[in-house]
Amino acid sequence: MYAKANVSRATFYRHHEEIIQIIEVQLLRNMQQFSEKLDQIMLNSQNIQQLIISLLQEER
């Protein structure tokens, strides 16, 4: 992990006293990414539903 952060191992662990802090940060990041993807899916399905409804209304 510290290699990805471009810091030395000592610096990395100086900022993160316990491994649980690192796990919490990573978990929160993953949850945020999941939430953003879910929002995109919901938005896309809503757009599709709206498109279908508008097309059906036009055909009347």
Biopython code that builds the backbone (N, CA, C, O; Angstrom):
import numpy as np
from Bio.PDB.StructureBuilder import StructureBuilder

atoms = [
    (1, "MET", "N", (0.812, -1.190, 0.000)),
    (1, "MET", "CA", (0.000, 0.000, 0.000)),
    (1, "MET", "C", (0.857, 1.256, 0.000)),
    (1, "MET", "O", (0.553, 2.217, -0.707)),
    (2, "TYR", "N", (1.892, 1.254, 0.764)),
    (2, "TYR", "CA", (2.712, 2.461, 0.852)),
    (2, "TYR", "C", (3.426, 2.735, -0.459)),
    (2, "TYR", "O", (3.751, 3.883, -0.761)),
    (3, "ALA", "N", (3.675, 1.687, -1.243)),
    (3, "ALA", "CA", (4.315, 1.909, -2.542)),
    (3, "ALA", "C", (3.373, 2.693, -3.465)),
    (3, "ALA", "O", (3.818, 3.566, -4.210)),
    (4, "LYS", "N", (2.075, 2.382, -3.415)),
    (4, "LYS", "CA", (1.100, 3.111, -4.232)),
    (4, "LYS", "C", (0.989, 4.564, -3.786)),
    (4, "LYS", "O", (0.695, 5.446, -4.593)),
    (5, "ALA", "N", (1.223, 4.806, -2.509)),
    (5, "ALA", "CA", (1.135, 6.167, -1.973)),
    (5, "ALA", "C", (2.408, 6.969, -2.235)),
    (5, "ALA", "O", (2.466, 8.161, -1.933)),
    (6, "ASN", "N", (3.422, 6.320, -2.794)),
    (6, "ASN", "CA", (4.716, 6.959, -3.072)),
    (6, "ASN", "C", (5.364, 7.538, -1.813)),
    (6, "ASN", "O", (5.944, 8.623, -1.843)),
    (7, "VAL", "N", (5.259, 6.803, -0.717)),
    (7, "VAL", "CA", (5.917, 7.186, 0.532)),
    (7, "VAL", "C", (6.633, 5.964, 1.083)),
    (7, "VAL", "O", (6.360, 4.830, 0.691)),
    (8, "SER", "N", (7.546, 6.219, 1.992)),
    (8, "SER", "CA", (8.255, 5.093, 2.599)),
    (8, "SER", "C", (7.324, 4.347, 3.542)),
    (8, "SER", "O", (6.297, 4.878, 3.964)),
    (9, "ARG", "N", (7.683, 3.135, 3.864)),
    (9, "ARG", "CA", (6.887, 2.329, 4.784)),
    (9, "ARG", "C", (6.744, 3.025, 6.135)),
    (9, "ARG", "O", (5.660, 3.039, 6.719)),
    (10, "ALA", "N", (7.836, 3.600, 6.629)),
    (10, "ALA", "CA", (7.807, 4.289, 7.929)),
    (10, "ALA", "C", (6.846, 5.473, 7.909)),
    (10, "ALA", "O", (6.087, 5.675, 8.856)),
    (11, "THR", "N", (6.878, 6.255, 6.828)),
    (11, "THR", "CA", (5.977, 7.405, 6.713)),
    (11, "THR", "C", (4.532, 6.945, 6.646)),
    (11, "THR", "O", (3.652, 7.537, 7.271)),
    (12, "PHE", "N", (4.294, 5.902, 5.894)),
    (12, "PHE", "CA", (2.941, 5.371, 5.761)),
    (12, "PHE", "C", (2.384, 4.977, 7.123)),
    (12, "PHE", "O", (1.268, 5.359, 7.476)),
    (13, "TYR", "N", (3.151, 4.222, 7.879)),
    (13, "TYR", "CA", (2.668, 3.755, 9.174)),
    (13, "TYR", "C", (2.674, 4.856, 10.238)),
    (13, "TYR", "O", (1.994, 4.729, 11.255)),
    (14, "ARG", "N", (3.421, 5.917, 10.020)),
    (14, "ARG", "CA", (3.377, 7.052, 10.940)),
    (14, "ARG", "C", (2.019, 7.748, 10.853)),
    (14, "ARG", "O", (1.515, 8.259, 11.853)),
    (15, "HIS", "N", (1.435, 7.766, 9.670)),
    (15, "HIS", "CA", (0.142, 8.415, 9.470)),
    (15, "HIS", "C", (-1.040, 7.494, 9.778)),
    (15, "HIS", "O", (-2.166, 7.956, 9.967)),
    (16, "HIS", "N", (-0.776, 6.212, 9.826)),
    (16, "HIS", "CA", (-1.828, 5.226, 10.110)),
    (16, "HIS", "C", (-1.331, 4.354, 11.257)),
    (16, "HIS", "O", (-0.569, 3.408, 11.056)),
    (17, "GLU", "N", (-1.772, 4.690, 12.452)),
    (17, "GLU", "CA", (-1.253, 4.021, 13.639)),
    (17, "GLU", "C", (-1.660, 2.557, 13.730)),
    (17, "GLU", "O", (-0.893, 1.722, 14.208)),
    (18, "GLU", "N", (-2.870, 2.250, 13.271)),
    (18, "GLU", "CA", (-3.354, 0.881, 13.375)),
    (18, "GLU", "C", (-3.847, 0.400, 12.019)),
    (18, "GLU", "O", (-4.305, 1.192, 11.195)),
    (19, "ILE", "N", (-3.752, -0.884, 11.801)),
    (19, "ILE", "CA", (-4.185, -1.465, 10.532)),
    (19, "ILE", "C", (-5.678, -1.252, 10.316)),
    (19, "ILE", "O", (-6.133, -1.154, 9.177)),
    (20, "ILE", "N", (-6.441, -1.181, 11.404)),
    (20, "ILE", "CA", (-7.884, -0.986, 11.280)),
    (20, "ILE", "C", (-8.206, 0.346, 10.601)),
    (20, "ILE", "O", (-9.213, 0.449, 9.899)),
    (21, "GLN", "N", (-7.375, 1.358, 10.796)),
    (21, "GLN", "CA", (-7.583, 2.648, 10.127)),
    (21, "GLN", "C", (-7.453, 2.493, 8.615)),
    (21, "GLN", "O", (-8.230, 3.066, 7.851)),
    (22, "ILE", "N", (-6.486, 1.730, 8.205)),
    (22, "ILE", "CA", (-6.258, 1.501, 6.780)),
    (22, "ILE", "C", (-7.436, 0.729, 6.190)),
    (22, "ILE", "O", (-7.914, 1.045, 5.101)),
    (23, "ILE", "N", (-7.891, -0.272, 6.911)),
    (23, "ILE", "CA", (-9.025, -1.071, 6.447)),
    (23, "ILE", "C", (-10.280, -0.214, 6.361)),
    (23, "ILE", "O", (-11.033, -0.316, 5.393)),
    (24, "GLU", "N", (-10.511, 0.624, 7.355)),
    (24, "GLU", "CA", (-11.688, 1.498, 7.349)),
    (24, "GLU", "C", (-11.673, 2.445, 6.156)),
    (24, "GLU", "O", (-12.691, 2.625, 5.488)),
    (25, "VAL", "N", (-10.529, 3.044, 5.892)),
    (25, "VAL", "CA", (-10.424, 3.972, 4.764)),
    (25, "VAL", "C", (-10.701, 3.237, 3.455)),
    (25, "VAL", "O", (-11.438, 3.736, 2.604)),
    (26, "GLN", "N", (-10.121, 2.068, 3.295)),
    (26, "GLN", "CA", (-10.326, 1.307, 2.063)),
    (26, "GLN", "C", (-11.782, 0.867, 1.937)),
    (26, "GLN", "O", (-12.349, 0.909, 0.846)),
    (27, "LEU", "N", (-12.383, 0.452, 3.031)),
    (27, "LEU", "CA", (-13.786, 0.048, 3.013)),
    (27, "LEU", "C", (-14.688, 1.223, 2.623)),
    (27, "LEU", "O", (-15.606, 1.064, 1.818)),
    (28, "LEU", "N", (-14.428, 2.386, 3.189)),
    (28, "LEU", "CA", (-15.217, 3.574, 2.840)),
    (28, "LEU", "C", (-15.054, 3.944, 1.372)),
    (28, "LEU", "O", (-16.020, 4.337, 0.717)),
    (29, "ARG", "N", (-13.852, 3.821, 0.860)),
    (29, "ARG", "CA", (-13.620, 4.097, -0.567)),
    (29, "ARG", "C", (-14.405, 3.122, -1.437)),
    (29, "ARG", "O", (-15.038, 3.518, -2.415)),
    (30, "ASN", "N", (-14.357, 1.845, -1.071)),
    (30, "ASN", "CA", (-15.085, 0.836, -1.838)),
    (30, "ASN", "C", (-16.588, 1.073, -1.781)),
    (30, "ASN", "O", (-17.280, 0.923, -2.788)),
    (31, "MET", "N", (-17.092, 1.439, -0.617)),
    (31, "MET", "CA", (-18.522, 1.721, -0.473)),
    (31, "MET", "C", (-18.925, 2.925, -1.317)),
    (31, "MET", "O", (-19.996, 2.928, -1.924)),
    (32, "GLN", "N", (-18.081, 3.936, -1.356)),
    (32, "GLN", "CA", (-18.358, 5.127, -2.167)),
    (32, "GLN", "C", (-18.407, 4.772, -3.646)),
    (32, "GLN", "O", (-19.304, 5.211, -4.365)),
    (33, "GLN", "N", (-17.443, 3.979, -4.099)),
    (33, "GLN", "CA", (-17.421, 3.571, -5.504)),
    (33, "GLN", "C", (-18.660, 2.749, -5.845)),
    (33, "GLN", "O", (-19.262, 2.936, -6.902)),
    (34, "PHE", "N", (-19.036, 1.844, -4.954)),
    (34, "PHE", "CA", (-20.225, 1.032, -5.172)),
    (34, "PHE", "C", (-21.468, 1.902, -5.245)),
    (34, "PHE", "O", (-22.327, 1.700, -6.104)),
    (35, "SER", "N", (-21.561, 2.867, -4.347)),
    (35, "SER", "CA", (-22.709, 3.772, -4.317)),
    (35, "SER", "C", (-22.799, 4.578, -5.611)),
    (35, "SER", "O", (-23.888, 4.761, -6.154)),
    (36, "GLU", "N", (-21.673, 5.054, -6.099)),
    (36, "GLU", "CA", (-21.666, 5.820, -7.342)),
    (36, "GLU", "C", (-22.102, 4.959, -8.524)),
    (36, "GLU", "O", (-22.863, 5.417, -9.377)),
    (37, "LYS", "N", (-21.627, 3.719, -8.578)),
    (37, "LYS", "CA", (-22.030, 2.819, -9.658)),
    (37, "LYS", "C", (-23.516, 2.496, -9.570)),
    (37, "LYS", "O", (-24.203, 2.442, -10.589)),
    (38, "LEU", "N", (-24.011, 2.282, -8.360)),
    (38, "LEU", "CA", (-25.423, 1.994, -8.167)),
    (38, "LEU", "C", (-26.270, 3.181, -8.603)),
    (38, "LEU", "O", (-27.306, 3.005, -9.243)),
    (39, "ASP", "N", (-25.831, 4.393, -8.258)),
    (39, "ASP", "CA", (-26.554, 5.591, -8.684)),
    (39, "ASP", "C", (-26.615, 5.687, -10.204)),
    (39, "ASP", "O", (-27.642, 6.069, -10.765)),
    (40, "GLN", "N", (-25.534, 5.345, -10.857)),
    (40, "GLN", "CA", (-25.506, 5.395, -12.318)),
    (40, "GLN", "C", (-26.472, 4.380, -12.918)),
    (40, "GLN", "O", (-27.170, 4.676, -13.887)),
    (41, "ILE", "N", (-26.510, 3.195, -12.343)),
    (41, "ILE", "CA", (-27.421, 2.158, -12.834)),
    (41, "ILE", "C", (-28.862, 2.597, -12.645)),
    (41, "ILE", "O", (-29.686, 2.466, -13.550)),
    (42, "MET", "N", (-29.162, 3.122, -11.458)),
    (42, "MET", "CA", (-30.526, 3.575, -11.184)),
    (42, "MET", "C", (-30.911, 4.709, -12.127)),
    (42, "MET", "O", (-32.027, 4.738, -12.646)),
    (43, "LEU", "N", (-30.009, 5.621, -12.342)),
    (43, "LEU", "CA", (-30.280, 6.736, -13.242)),
    (43, "LEU", "C", (-30.540, 6.225, -14.651)),
    (43, "LEU", "O", (-31.474, 6.669, -15.320)),
    (44, "ASN", "N", (-29.717, 5.299, -15.091)),
    (44, "ASN", "CA", (-29.883, 4.765, -16.436)),
    (44, "ASN", "C", (-31.200, 4.016, -16.585)),
    (44, "ASN", "O", (-31.867, 4.159, -17.610)),
    (45, "SER", "N", (-31.595, 3.224, -15.595)),
    (45, "SER", "CA", (-32.850, 2.487, -15.697)),
    (45, "SER", "C", (-34.034, 3.442, -15.650)),
    (45, "SER", "O", (-35.046, 3.203, -16.309)),
    (46, "GLN", "N", (-33.921, 4.529, -14.873)),
    (46, "GLN", "CA", (-34.987, 5.529, -14.851)),
    (46, "GLN", "C", (-35.109, 6.202, -16.212)),
    (46, "GLN", "O", (-36.212, 6.443, -16.702)),
    (47, "ASN", "N", (-33.980, 6.498, -16.805)),
    (47, "ASN", "CA", (-34.008, 7.123, -18.133)),
    (47, "ASN", "C", (-34.660, 6.200, -19.145)),
    (47, "ASN", "O", (-35.423, 6.648, -20.001)),
    (48, "ILE", "N", (-34.366, 4.925, -19.052)),
    (48, "ILE", "CA", (-34.949, 3.955, -19.979)),
    (48, "ILE", "C", (-36.455, 3.889, -19.774)),
    (48, "ILE", "O", (-37.214, 3.871, -20.744)),
    (49, "GLN", "N", (-36.894, 3.852, -18.516)),
    (49, "GLN", "CA", (-38.330, 3.812, -18.229)),
    (49, "GLN", "C", (-39.019, 5.056, -18.774)),
    (49, "GLN", "O", (-40.085, 4.963, -19.382)),
    (50, "GLN", "N", (-38.424, 6.197, -18.561)),
    (50, "GLN", "CA", (-39.011, 7.443, -19.053)),
    (50, "GLN", "C", (-39.077, 7.443, -20.581)),
    (50, "GLN", "O", (-40.055, 7.911, -21.163)),
    (51, "LEU", "N", (-38.052, 6.927, -21.216)),
    (51, "LEU", "CA", (-38.027, 6.856, -22.677)),
    (51, "LEU", "C", (-39.142, 5.954, -23.190)),
    (51, "LEU", "O", (-39.833, 6.310, -24.145)),
    (52, "ILE", "N", (-39.325, 4.805, -22.578)),
    (52, "ILE", "CA", (-40.376, 3.873, -22.986)),
    (52, "ILE", "C", (-41.747, 4.525, -22.825)),
    (52, "ILE", "O", (-42.590, 4.440, -23.718)),
    (53, "ILE", "N", (-41.964, 5.173, -21.687)),
    (53, "ILE", "CA", (-43.250, 5.829, -21.444)),
    (53, "ILE", "C", (-43.506, 6.921, -22.472)),
    (53, "ILE", "O", (-44.607, 7.018, -23.016)),
    (54, "SER", "N", (-42.519, 7.726, -22.736)),
    (54, "SER", "CA", (-42.719, 8.809, -23.718)),
    (54, "SER", "C", (-42.963, 8.256, -25.114)),
    (54, "SER", "O", (-43.760, 8.817, -25.866)),
    (55, "LEU", "N", (-42.292, 7.165, -25.474)),
    (55, "LEU", "CA", (-42.529, 6.559, -26.791)),
    (55, "LEU", "C", (-43.934, 5.972, -26.881)),
    (55, "LEU", "O", (-44.590, 6.078, -27.917)),
    (56, "LEU", "N", (-44.392, 5.358, -25.801)),
    (56, "LEU", "CA", (-45.755, 4.812, -25.795)),
    (56, "LEU", "C", (-46.787, 5.937, -25.899)),
    (56, "LEU", "O", (-47.793, 5.799, -26.595)),
    (57, "GLN", "N", (-46.542, 7.022, -25.221)),
    (57, "GLN", "CA", (-47.469, 8.154, -25.279)),
    (57, "GLN", "C", (-47.509, 8.773, -26.672)),
    (57, "GLN", "O", (-48.557, 9.234, -27.124)),
    (58, "GLU", "N", (-46.382, 8.780, -27.336)),
    (58, "GLU", "CA", (-46.334, 9.332, -28.697)),
    (58, "GLU", "C", (-47.121, 8.447, -29.674)),
    (58, "GLU", "O", (-47.680, 8.944, -30.652)),
    (59, "GLU", "N", (-47.162, 7.156, -29.410)),
    (59, "GLU", "CA", (-47.843, 6.226, -30.317)),
    (59, "GLU", "C", (-49.352, 6.280, -30.187)),
    (59, "GLU", "O", (-50.047, 5.729, -31.040)),
    (60, "ARG", "N", (-49.893, 6.921, -29.155)),
    (60, "ARG", "CA", (-51.352, 6.986, -28.974)),
    (60, "ARG", "C", (-51.962, 7.740, -30.057)),
    (60, "ARG", "O", (-53.181, 7.906, -30.083)),
]
sb = StructureBuilder()
sb.init_structure("model")
sb.init_model(0)
sb.init_chain("A")
sb.init_seg("    ")
for serial, (resi, resn, name, xyz) in enumerate(atoms, 1):
    if name == "N":
        sb.init_residue(resn, " ", resi, " ")
    sb.init_atom(name, np.array(xyz, "f"), 0.0, 1.0, " ", f" {name:<3s}", serial, name[0])
structure = sb.get_structure()
